[in-house]
C-alpha cells in the first residue's frame, strides 16, 4: 500500500510556485547585476562579492545559485544567445522566397552589428568568451543551432544544392556576422564604416552562388537565369 504523506509535510502548490518565482527573480537580479558590472569594469575585473552586493544578496545565497563567476558568465552567454535567437527568428518568420531569405539574413546581421556597436554588454560578454574554453564550446553550439535553423528555411528554396554545402554556408554567414560586429569595434572609423557593406557583399555573393548552383542543377537548367526580383 502506498504510504500517504502527512498533510503537515506537504508543500502547498501555491507556496512552491511562489518560491520558484522568487528564485527566478533572484537569478535574474544576479545576472542583471553581473551584466551591469561587466559593462562598468570588464568581465575579468568583476568579483563574486561585488555581484552579491550589487544584487543585494548575501554571498552565501549567491553561491547557492552559481558555483563561481564562470557559471554566471555561462548564464549570461546563454541568455544572450536566447535574445539573439529570438531576433533571428523574427527576421526570418515570413520567408517565402529566396529573396525573402537573403533579406532576412541581411536585416538580422545589420541589427546584430548595430547592437555590437551600441551595447557595451555585448562586448563584455565576448571578452569573457575569448578566455574560457567552455564558453567557446557553448558559443559554437549556438552558431550551429542557428545555422540549422537557416538550413531548414533555405533548403526548400534551394533543393538541388548539396545539404552539407548549404549548412556550411549558413554557419559561415552567421559566424561572419558575429565577427564583423566584434572586429569593427577595433577598426579606425574610415575602415569601420566599410565593414557592414562588405559583409553584405560577401553574404549576397555566397547566396547568389548557391542560387545559381541550384538553378543549374535542376531540370530545364538551360532556361535563362531569373533576376533577383523574380526569385
Beta strands, then each sheet from edge to edge (+ up, - down):
end
